[in-house]
């Protein structure tokens, strides 16, 4: 469902998603480069399947996401 770039950042804890399908909590030291890829805080990903995955997303935000 995610592009390879989003998937890479998500799996490594640099990016997460809110339950309402927004990107958030981007914690990368290279934000300028990320913005060139069209990734920013609060960007809505309309087809991101979040229904039924709220517990996992919460786990990801609290445990995996780098702060």
N, C-alpha and C positions, 0 to 999 in steps of 0.2 A: 504494500500500500504506500510506503514511503519511498521517495527517491533515494538513491544510494547515499547522497550527501546528508539528508535528514536522518536516515537510518544510522549512518556512521556516528553522527553527533549524538543521537539519542542513545545508542548502545553504549557509548563511552561516557555518558553522563554530562555532556555539555549542553544539552537541549532537552526540554521536556514539554509537555502539553497540559493545558488545563482540561477539566472535564467538559468544557464547552468548546473544545476543538481549537483553542488558540495556542500558538507557540508561546513559550514563556520561560523565564528563568535561564536565559542564555548566559552561561558563565564561561566564556572563552576569552583568552587573552588577546585574541585576534578579531575583535568585533568588526573592525573595518573590513576585513576580508570576508567575513560572514555577510555583511550588508551587500557586498558586491554580488553575492550569490542569490540575493533576494530573500534572505532570511532575516527576520526582525522579531522583536518582542510583539506579542499580541496580534500576530498575523493569523487570520482564521484559515484553517485547513478544512474546507467544507465536507470532504468525503472521508475524513479521518474517523474510523470506527471506534467510538468511545463507549457506546452503550454496552453495559455489562463488563466494562474494563476499568471502571472507576477505582476499584480497590488496587489493581495493578498500577495504574497511573499515580495513585497516591503513594504507593510503595516506591515507585521510581523517583518521585519528587522528594521524598523524605530520606531515601537510603542511597540511591544510585547517583542522583544529580550532584555534581560538584558545586560547591558554594564558595 
